[in-house]
Amino acid sequence: MKTYIVNVNEYGTKRWYLNGNLHRTDGPAVEYVSGSKEWYLNGNLHRTDGPAVELASGSKFWYFNGKRHREDGPAVEYSDGSKFWYLNGVPYSEADWRNQLQKVKAPCVGKVVEVDGVKYKLVEA
C-alpha cells in the first residue's frame, strides 16, 4: 500500500509526495487554488492520458518522463491558440514533427528485403 504525504501551503496549493518526490497515480500531484493542475510520476512531469500540465488559463502541456512529448498532436497548446510540437523533449515544426513521427511509427516502410531470392519493398499496412 502506498502512503502519500500531502502538503497544503498557505495559499491552498496541494502537493502529493511519495518517497520525497512529487508523485500521484490517481490524479494530479499538484492542485492550485486557481484550478491549474500538474501530474507527476516519481518527481517528473508525466501523464499518458492527457496533458501533464493544465493551467487555469486553458493552456495545456504534454510531458512523458519529464520531457515535452506528444505523438497525437502538439505538446504545447496555449490558450491563445499557439501550438508547438515536441517528441522526447525535442522541438519540431509541425511538418518536421509529422515526418519524425512517421519514421518512429513505421521505421521499415520503404526498405527492401530479400526472401528466397525475391526482393520485396515494405509498405505501411
N, C-alpha and C positions, 0 to 999 in steps of 0.2 A: 504494500500500500504506500502510495506517495503522500508525503506530508509537505504541503506548501507553507511558506511563510508569506503572509500578505501584509504589506505595509501600506498605510494610508497617511499621506503627508498633510500638512496644514492647509493645503489648497483642495484637498479631497481626492487627489490622484491616487489610484490604487495600483499597486505593483505586486505581482506574484513571483516568488522566488522558489527555486528548488536547488539545493546544494550550492547556494550562493549566486546562482545565475538566474536572470530573468527567464522564466520558463512556465509554460502552461499549455496543455494539450486540449483542453475543453473550452477554450475561449481566448480572448486577448489577455496577454500578460500585463499590459498596461492599459488602464482606462482613465482618461482625463475627464474632469468635470465638464469640459467643453463639448464632450461627445467623441473626441478623437480617440482612436484605439490602435494598439500595436501588438502584433503577435510575435512571440519569441519562442525559440526552442533551444535549450542549452546555451543561452546567452546570445544567440544570433537571431536577427530578424528572419522569420521563416514562416511560410504558410503555403500549403499546396492547394487549398480550395478557395482561394480568393486573394485579395491584396493583404500584405502583411502590415501595411500602414493605411489607415483610413482617417483622414483629417475631417474635422467638423466642417471645413470649408467645401468638402466634396472631392478634394484631391485624393488620389489613390496611388500606392506604390507597391509593386510586387517584389518579393525577395524570396530567395531559396538559399538556405545555409549562409545567410549574411550577405549575399550578393544580389544586386538587382538582376532579376531574371524572369522572363515570361515567354512561353512558347506559343500562346494563343492570342497574342495582341501586344500592345505597348506595355512596358513595365512601369511606366510613369504616365499618369493621366492627371493633369492639373485641372482644377475647376474651371479655368478659363478656356478649356478645350485643347491646350497644348499637349502633345503626346511625344514620348521618347521610348525607343526600343532598346532592349538590353538582352544579352544572353551571357550567363555566368559572369556578370559584372562588367562586361564589355559593351560600350555603347555602339549602336549602329544606326544608319539611316534606315527608314522603313524598307527600302529596296534591298539594301545590303543585309538587313535582318532576315528578309524573306529568302534571299539566296543562301545565307549561312544556315538557316533553319532547314532548308531543303537538303543541304549537304549532311547535316546531322541526322535527319529523319530517313534519308534514302542514300546512304553513302555508296551503295553498289550500283545505283542507276547509271547506265551508260558504259559500265565496264564490260569487257568481252572476256568470256570464259570458254574454255575448250573442254568438251566431254566426248571421249571416244573418238577424237579426231574431228569433231564437228564444233564449229565456233558459234557461240550464242551471245547476243548483246542483251544485257539485263535491262529491263524496263520496270517502271513502277506498276504494281498490281492494282 
